[in-house]
Amino acid sequence: MSPLLHGSKTGGPRLESLNPPAAMPDGEVELRGSGLQGPGAAVLPQVKVGDTPVYLALSRPGRTVIRIPDGAISGEVVLSLPEGAASGGASNPLDLRVAVPMAEGLHPVANPAVDADGNVYATVSGGRGESVPVSIYSIARDFQVRPFVRDLLNATGLAFDANGYLYASSRADGTVYRISPAGAMSTYAEGMGIATGIAFDRDGNLYVGDRSGTIFKVGPDKGTGADREIFVYATLEPSVAAYHLAFNDAGTLFVTGPTTSSNQSVHAIDRDGHTSVYYQGLGRAQGLAFDVAGNLYVAASLRGQRGIVRITPGREATLAVSGNDLVGLAFLEDGCAALATKDALYHVALDIEGRRLV
């Protein structure tokens, strides 16, 4: 007689799904199935991700919520009940992706940026008017962290142009700075209000979110020495934190800006500057990015659970990554992503190909 498979014992625990498919440390994941609790509430399951026990936030016969501890890595989730129980044994495994630390001691307030070689750039933004020793760090693909820019006050939004130059906004002085691959910094555009999120379109125009409610459009450098054209592209409700900007393949600009509302919107701005609500129902929506299939990913809360929210082109929203304190994200090579919290970067494999930004 062949041995029983995990979860095949009559009445034993059986996992049918887990949601979301990825989590950060302290993020919560819901398991659905049958026989997930022993007879009587006193017989609780043990759940592991790989060899790491996780915390139980809720236990029911058909539903279990787990919280991912520090130190966990991606692996198979297995739920076990004591062998002596009538429904004892181990469940079938389900795969869970767990984000791991990439760089700590940072202070991002928007998306990280990624150069053509896969290096990630993140800020130590500091409090308003606070000077910090290093304003922007670069993190190599092997997670080596190096200082890249100093003496940039309140570095906020980051974006690369097609020539490999990094641009950074300063919410302290309303200026966007241009930074060479060697780290040399020069002024690119001034008078941007409380400059926060920035993004380039495919024509080389730079868009800057002013936290007080304005989206500026800055024309490209034509190399003639003439001043760049700068004008107001759109006007939105003021944000309590920062504006965050991202383009889709059609050239529509998508914008979030946290307010005091728990029912916030993602705004879509067409090429003529007309603004509409793309999706409503997020809490404290912040950094955003697109994949090649046109799905939008937003650092936000969805129905009370914080993480990275995926919004399909059909405008259906689900949680893609569970995690707290997220302010932004950037897609990397090989389907991975860099997730920015208020003090660190995390790396997670999502099997998602991100949209090219330039």
C-alpha positions as CSV (number, residue, x, y, z in Angstrom):
1,M,0.0,0.0,0.0
2,S,1.4,3.4,-1.0
3,P,2.0,6.0,1.8
4,L,-0.5,8.7,2.3
5,L,0.2,12.1,0.7
6,H,0.2,15.4,2.8
7,G,-3.4,16.3,3.5
8,S,-4.8,13.2,1.9
9,K,-5.8,11.6,5.3
10,T,-9.6,11.5,5.8
11,G,-10.4,14.6,7.8
12,G,-6.9,15.9,7.8
13,P,-6.0,19.5,7.0
14,R,-6.1,20.5,3.4
15,L,-4.9,23.9,2.0
16,E,-6.8,25.2,-1.0
17,S,-5.4,28.8,-1.3
18,L,-3.3,31.5,0.3
19,N,-3.8,35.2,-0.2
20,P,-1.8,37.2,-1.0
21,P,0.9,35.1,-2.7
22,A,3.7,37.3,-1.2
23,A,4.4,39.0,2.1
24,M,6.9,41.0,4.0
25,P,7.9,40.4,7.6
26,D,5.0,41.3,9.8
27,G,2.6,40.9,6.9
28,E,-0.5,38.8,7.2
29,V,-1.5,35.9,4.8
30,E,-4.9,34.2,4.8
31,L,-5.0,30.4,4.3
32,R,-8.2,28.8,3.1
33,G,-9.1,25.1,3.2
34,S,-10.7,22.4,5.3
35,G,-9.8,20.8,8.6
36,L,-7.5,23.6,9.5
37,Q,-8.3,23.4,13.2
38,G,-8.7,20.3,15.4
39,P,-11.8,19.3,17.2
40,G,-12.4,22.0,19.7
41,A,-10.9,25.5,19.7
42,A,-8.1,24.3,22.0
43,V,-6.4,22.2,19.2
44,L,-4.6,24.9,17.2
45,P,-2.5,24.2,14.2
46,Q,1.2,24.9,13.8
47,V,2.1,26.6,10.5
48,K,5.6,26.9,9.0
49,V,7.0,28.6,6.0
50,G,9.9,26.3,5.1
51,D,11.5,25.5,8.5
52,T,10.3,28.7,10.1
53,P,7.3,28.7,12.4
54,V,4.9,31.7,11.9
55,Y,2.5,33.4,14.1
56,L,-1.2,32.6,14.2
57,A,-3.4,35.7,14.0
58,L,-6.7,33.8,13.5
59,S,-7.6,30.1,13.5
60,R,-10.9,28.6,12.1
61,P,-11.7,25.2,10.6
62,G,-11.8,26.7,7.1
63,R,-9.6,29.8,7.5
64,T,-6.3,30.6,9.1
65,V,-4.5,33.9,9.1
66,I,-0.7,33.9,9.7
67,R,1.7,36.7,10.4
68,I,5.2,36.4,8.9
69,P,8.1,36.8,11.4
70,D,11.5,38.4,10.8
71,G,14.0,36.0,9.4
72,A,11.5,34.0,7.3
73,I,12.3,33.3,3.6
74,S,10.3,32.1,0.7
75,G,9.2,28.5,0.9
76,E,6.3,26.1,1.3
77,V,3.6,26.8,3.8
78,V,2.5,23.7,5.6
79,L,-0.2,23.5,8.3
80,S,0.0,20.7,10.9
81,L,-2.3,19.4,13.6
82,P,-1.2,17.1,16.4
83,E,-1.0,13.4,15.2
84,G,-3.2,12.3,18.2
85,A,-6.1,14.5,17.0
86,A,-8.8,12.8,14.9
87,S,-7.9,15.2,12.0
88,G,-4.2,15.3,12.8
89,G,-1.3,15.4,10.3
90,A,0.3,17.8,7.9
91,S,-1.4,19.6,5.0
92,N,-0.4,19.8,1.4
93,P,2.2,22.6,0.8
94,L,1.5,25.9,-0.9
95,D,4.3,28.3,-2.1
96,L,4.7,31.7,-0.4
97,R,7.1,34.4,-1.5
98,V,8.6,36.3,1.4
99,A,10.5,39.6,1.0
100,V,14.0,39.8,2.5
101,P,16.0,42.9,3.6
102,M,18.0,44.6,0.8
103,A,19.2,47.7,2.6
104,E,18.5,49.3,6.0
105,G,19.0,52.7,7.6
106,L,17.3,54.5,4.8
107,H,14.4,56.9,4.7
108,P,12.5,56.6,1.4
109,V,9.4,58.7,0.9
110,A,8.6,57.5,-2.7
111,N,9.6,54.8,-5.2
112,P,13.2,53.7,-5.4
113,A,14.8,54.1,-8.9
114,V,16.6,51.4,-11.0
115,D,19.3,52.1,-13.6
116,A,20.0,50.1,-16.7
117,D,22.5,47.9,-14.9
118,G,20.0,46.9,-12.2
119,N,21.4,49.1,-9.4
120,V,18.7,50.4,-7.1
121,Y,18.7,54.0,-5.7
122,A,17.0,55.1,-2.6
123,T,16.9,58.2,-0.4
124,V,17.6,59.2,3.2
125,S,15.1,62.0,3.0
126,G,15.0,63.2,6.6
127,G,12.5,65.5,8.2
128,R,11.7,68.9,6.6
129,G,14.8,71.0,6.6
130,E,17.0,68.2,8.1
131,S,20.4,67.8,6.6
132,V,21.7,64.2,6.5
133,P,25.3,62.9,5.7
134,V,24.2,61.0,2.6
135,S,21.1,61.9,0.6
136,I,21.0,59.0,-1.9
137,Y,22.5,55.5,-1.7
138,S,23.0,53.0,-4.5
139,I,22.4,49.3,-3.9
140,A,24.1,46.9,-6.2
141,R,22.6,43.6,-7.4
142,D,24.6,41.8,-4.7
143,F,23.0,44.2,-2.1
144,Q,26.2,46.2,-1.6
145,V,25.2,49.6,-0.4
146,R,27.3,52.7,-1.4
147,P,26.8,56.4,-0.9
148,F,25.9,58.1,-4.1
149,V,24.8,61.8,-3.4
150,R,25.5,64.1,-0.5
151,D,24.2,67.6,0.3
152,L,20.8,67.2,-1.3
153,L,18.3,68.5,1.2
154,N,15.1,66.4,1.7
155,A,15.7,64.2,-1.4
156,T,12.2,62.9,-2.3
157,G,11.3,61.6,-5.8
158,L,13.7,59.7,-8.0
159,A,13.7,58.9,-11.8
160,F,16.1,58.1,-14.6
161,D,16.2,59.6,-18.0
162,A,17.0,57.7,-21.2
163,N,20.7,58.8,-21.0
164,G,21.3,57.2,-17.6
165,Y,21.1,60.4,-15.5
166,L,19.3,60.3,-12.2
167,Y,16.9,63.1,-11.3
168,A,15.9,63.9,-7.7
169,S,13.4,66.3,-6.3
170,S,13.8,68.3,-3.1
171,R,10.7,69.1,-1.2
172,A,12.7,71.6,0.8
173,D,13.5,74.0,-2.0
174,G,11.2,73.0,-4.8
175,T,14.1,72.1,-7.1
176,V,14.7,69.0,-9.3
177,Y,18.4,68.1,-9.6
178,R,20.2,66.2,-12.4
179,I,22.8,63.7,-11.2
180,S,25.4,62.2,-13.5
181,P,26.4,58.5,-13.3
182,A,29.5,59.7,-11.4
183,G,27.3,61.5,-8.8
184,A,27.8,65.1,-9.9
185,M,24.8,67.2,-9.2
186,S,23.3,70.2,-11.1
187,T,20.1,72.1,-11.0
188,Y,17.5,71.0,-13.6
189,A,14.3,72.9,-12.7
190,E,13.3,75.3,-10.0
191,G,10.1,76.7,-8.6
192,M,8.3,73.4,-8.3
193,G,6.6,74.2,-5.0
194,I,6.9,71.3,-2.5
195,A,8.4,69.0,-5.1
196,T,7.8,65.3,-4.5
197,G,7.1,62.6,-7.1
198,I,8.7,62.8,-10.6
199,A,8.4,60.7,-13.8
200,F,9.5,61.0,-17.4
201,D,7.3,60.4,-20.4
202,R,8.6,58.8,-23.6
203,D,9.3,62.2,-25.2
204,G,11.7,63.3,-22.4
205,N,9.3,65.6,-20.6
206,L,9.6,65.5,-16.8
207,Y,6.5,65.7,-14.6
208,V,6.8,66.9,-11.1
209,G,4.2,66.6,-8.3
210,D,3.9,69.6,-6.1
211,R,2.4,68.5,-2.7
212,S,0.2,71.6,-2.6
213,G,-1.8,70.3,-5.6
214,T,0.0,71.0,-8.9
215,I,1.5,68.7,-11.5
216,F,4.2,70.6,-13.4
217,K,5.4,69.6,-16.9
218,V,9.1,70.4,-17.7
219,G,10.1,70.3,-21.3
220,P,13.3,68.4,-22.3
221,D,16.7,69.9,-22.6
222,K,17.1,70.7,-26.3
223,G,20.8,71.6,-25.9
224,T,20.3,75.2,-27.2
225,G,20.9,76.9,-23.9
226,A,17.4,78.3,-23.8
227,D,15.3,77.9,-20.7
228,R,13.2,74.7,-20.6
229,E,9.4,75.2,-21.0
230,I,7.7,74.7,-17.6
231,F,3.9,74.9,-17.1
232,V,1.1,73.6,-15.0
233,Y,-0.1,70.3,-16.5
234,A,-2.9,69.5,-14.0
235,T,-4.3,70.4,-10.6
236,L,-5.4,68.0,-7.9
237,E,-6.3,68.0,-4.2
238,P,-3.4,68.8,-1.9
239,S,-1.6,65.8,-0.3
240,V,-0.6,65.4,3.3
241,A,2.5,63.6,2.3
242,A,3.7,63.4,-1.3
243,Y,2.5,63.0,-4.9
244,H,3.6,59.8,-6.6
245,L,3.6,59.5,-10.5
246,A,3.8,56.7,-13.1
247,F,3.1,56.4,-16.8
248,N,1.4,53.5,-18.6
249,D,2.2,52.5,-22.1
250,A,-0.6,54.7,-23.6
251,G,1.1,57.8,-22.2
252,T,-1.5,58.4,-19.4
253,L,0.0,59.8,-16.2
254,F,-1.3,58.1,-13.0
255,V,-1.0,60.0,-9.7
256,T,-1.6,59.2,-6.1
257,G,-1.4,61.6,-3.2
258,P,-2.3,60.6,0.4
259,T,-5.0,62.7,2.0
260,T,-6.8,62.3,5.3
261,S,-9.5,60.2,3.6
262,S,-9.6,56.4,3.9
263,N,-11.3,56.1,0.5
264,Q,-8.6,57.6,-1.7
265,S,-8.4,57.7,-5.5
266,V,-5.8,56.9,-8.2
267,H,-6.0,59.7,-10.7
268,A,-5.4,59.4,-14.4
269,I,-4.3,62.4,-16.5
270,D,-4.4,62.2,-20.2
271,R,-2.0,63.8,-22.7
272,D,-4.1,67.0,-22.7
273,G,-4.0,67.3,-18.9
274,H,-7.6,66.2,-18.3
275,T,-8.0,64.4,-15.0
276,S,-10.3,61.5,-14.1
277,V,-10.6,59.0,-11.2
278,Y,-9.1,55.7,-12.3
279,Y,-9.8,53.8,-9.1
280,Q,-11.3,54.8,-5.7
281,G,-11.2,52.8,-2.5
282,L,-7.6,52.8,-1.3
283,G,-6.2,53.9,2.1
284,R,-3.1,56.2,2.1
285,A,-2.1,55.4,-1.5
286,Q,1.5,56.1,-2.3
287,G,4.2,54.9,-4.7
288,L,3.0,53.1,-7.9
289,A,4.3,51.2,-10.9
290,F,3.1,49.2,-13.9
291,D,3.9,45.8,-15.3
292,V,4.0,45.0,-19.0
293,A,0.5,43.6,-18.9
294,G,-0.9,47.0,-17.8
295,N,-1.6,46.1,-14.2
296,L,-1.0,48.9,-11.8
297,Y,0.7,48.3,-8.4
298,V,0.2,50.7,-5.6
299,A,1.6,50.9,-2.0
300,A,-1.7,51.3,-0.2
301,S,-4.4,49.7,2.1
302,L,-7.2,47.7,0.5
303,R,-10.1,46.8,2.7
304,G,-8.0,47.5,5.8
305,Q,-5.0,45.4,4.8
306,R,-1.8,47.2,4.0
307,G,0.6,46.2,1.2
308,I,1.0,46.4,-2.5
309,V,-2.3,46.5,-4.3
310,R,-2.7,45.2,-7.9
311,I,-5.3,47.0,-10.0
312,T,-6.0,45.2,-13.3
313,P,-6.9,47.1,-16.6
314,G,-10.5,46.1,-15.8
315,R,-10.1,48.0,-12.5
316,E,-10.3,45.0,-10.2
317,A,-8.2,45.3,-7.1
318,T,-6.5,42.6,-5.1
319,L,-3.6,42.5,-2.6
320,A,-0.4,41.3,-4.3
321,V,2.0,41.7,-1.3
322,S,1.1,42.0,2.4
323,G,3.2,44.3,4.4
324,N,3.2,47.4,6.6
325,D,4.9,50.9,6.2
326,L,5.3,50.6,2.5
327,V,5.8,53.8,0.6
328,G,6.8,52.6,-2.9
329,L,8.2,49.9,-5.2
330,A,10.2,49.4,-8.3
331,F,10.3,46.3,-10.6
332,L,13.7,44.7,-11.2
333,E,15.0,42.1,-13.6
334,D,14.0,38.5,-13.5
335,G,10.5,39.2,-12.2
336,C,11.7,40.6,-8.8
337,A,10.8,43.9,-7.1
338,A,12.3,46.3,-4.6
339,L,9.8,47.3,-2.0
340,A,10.4,50.6,0.0
341,T,9.3,51.0,3.5
342,K,9.8,54.1,5.6
343,D,13.3,53.0,6.7
344,A,14.5,50.1,4.4
345,L,14.4,48.4,1.1
346,Y,13.2,44.7,0.6
347,H,13.7,42.3,-2.2
348,V,11.1,39.8,-3.3
349,A,10.6,37.5,-6.3
350,L,7.1,38.0,-7.8
351,D,7.5,36.6,-11.3
352,I,6.3,40.0,-12.7
353,E,7.9,41.8,-15.6
354,G,7.8,45.5,-14.9
355,R,7.1,48.2,-17.6
356,R,10.2,50.0,-18.8
357,L,10.3,53.5,-17.4
358,V,12.3,55.2,-20.2
